[in-house]
Amino acid sequence: MSHQGNIKRKARAPKSTAASSSDAGFAVYIADNFQAFCDDEPYPLGRYATYEAAAAAAAEHVNATLRTQVEPGMSVRQLLETYQAFGDAPYVRPPPSSGKSFSAHVHAASVAEAIIAAKQKPVGLS
């Protein structure tokens, strides 16, 4: 059985009239794991002066996606399975000249436990 019925999908960002790939800097694009084979994928999130800034924006997008998908009582495995099936997967272009490229799935795995813990933390108790 699919988790799709439980997924909170956010509205798609409008197609950007972002600068062309010949512009300096780094672009973040959003691929949708659920619609990975659609012709209109991916869509641009934005352009950034440095790779680090672009990777940070991509990471925050993954965090936001995970926060919308986590449900009370969900395990890390369940959250990651949901994310990998239905979440947004940003990536940065061009890749960095040195070092490791940003990976949405690696980042999701590294923050899933903290996002679940934050969701389960009681609010308003002092």
N, C-alpha and C positions, 0 to 999 in steps of 0.2 A: 504494500500500500504506500502511496506517495505522501510526502509531507506537504505537498503543494497546497492543500486546502488550509493549512495552518500558517502559511507564509504571508507576512505583511509586505506587500509590494508597494514601493513608492512610485510616484509618477516619474516618468522619464524626463530627463532634462531636455529642453528643446535642442534641436540640431544647432550647433555653434557655427558662426561664421568666423571661426578661429583663424589666426594667421596661417599662412601656408608653411609647409615643411621647410622651406628655404630660410625662414626666419631663425635667428639665433635663439638658443635656449632649448628647453626640454618640454615636451608635451606629454600630458597624461591623458590616456584614452581609457574608456570604460567598456569592457566586454562583459556581457551578461552570461553567466554559466548556464542559465535556463534556456536562453535563446542563442546559444553559441553558433548556430548554423544559419541564422537569419541574415539576409542581405544588408540590412541597415545597421549592422553591428560593425565595429564599435563606434561609440560617439565620443567626442572630445570633452574632457573636463576642464582643461585649462593649460596655459603655457607658463613656464617658470624659468627664471634666470639661471638657476643651478640645478644639478641633478638631485642634490640633497633636498631642496625645496620641493621639487616634483615628487620625489619619493615620500616625503612627509605628507603631502597632500593625498597621494595614493593610499598611504597607510591610514590616514584619518577617514578616508572614504570606506575602506574595509571595516574599520572600527564602527562607523555609523551603520553600515550594513549589518554587521553582527548584532549591534544593539537592537535593531528592529526585528531581528530573527529569533533572539533568545526568548525562551518561555520559562516560567518557573518550573523547577525540577529537571530541566534539561541537563544532560551530561555534556562534557566537552565533545565527546564523539558525536552525539546527536547534533549539536550545534554545527560542528564542522561538516557533517554530512549534509545538513540543510544548506549551509553556505556553499559547499561545492556543487550542489545541485541547482540552487536558485539565486545565489548571491552575485553581486557585481564583482568583477575581477579587473581592477585597474592595472595598467602597465605604463611604463615610461619609455618614450622614444625621443631621441636615439638612446641606445644603452650607454652606460658610462664607459669612458675610455679605459678605466682601470677599476678594479674592485668588482664586487658582486652586484648584479642587477636586482632591483626590487622584485619580489615575488609575492603576489597577493595571497596565495595559498600558504606559503611559509609564514607570512605575517599573521594571517588568521590563526594558524596553529599556535603561534607564539603569544597571542593575546586572548584567546578564547576563554581560558580559565579565569582570567581577571575580569572579563566582561560578564561571565556568569556570576562570579562572586559579587560584583557591583550590583547586579540585578537582584540578587537575593538579600542584599544588605537592607535592614529595616530603615525606613525613612522617618525622620522626625522624632526619633528616640534619642534622648540625651541622658 
